[in-house]
């Protein structure tokens, strides 16, 4: 075979080898690694205050809707006492406060709006005096929903430890507004309840100028996370 022919064969074999290498290059494996942190989420909890008077319907801070505002100023009144004379007292309805949310509240506070005196409805004759400063008041907490065992007297007189009474006539409805907000320590864990009553008494020394008069104030309970 001539040298020219041999050279042509060698060139042909080289081309075939290169084609074979190129066509078979996809069959070789390479090293790899991969990890995935899947389904990452961030969710918030809630603090919702439930206010129930005398085992009635729960009044929620959300108003039964969303938490965008979370303030409800239309819960049931705790007391509505009329036709009282000096020395008469009244214990307000039983109040069950509940943290109906999923987060613990570290603080609980009670605030009173300014007490406003006006003429009492249904009375023919009226004095002109301010009734609010002669209405003694207390805030009593109880151990359970039986309201049988006093836990703490948060505001008012307390001759017996932790048991509210009307022995301190400086603790009036007017003074409660001045002291607001009243911090009630202990907080409220998620799903827990606290139980209160409000006592109110017309000072025995109240004068004729408060005859036929009516006092009105709002009581607001507030919790913070």
Secondary structure, 3 states (H helix, E strand, C coil): CCHHHHHHHHHHHHHHHHHHHHHCHHHCCCCCCCCCCCCCCCCCCCCCEEEEECCCCCEECCCCCCCCCCCCCCCCCCCCCCCCCCCCEEECCCEEEEECCCCCECEEEEEECCCEEEECCCCCCCCCCCCHHHEEEEEEEECCCCCCCEEEEEECEEEECCEEECCCCCCEHHHHHHHCCEEECCCECCCCEEEEEEEEEECCCCCHHHCCEEEECCEEEEEEC
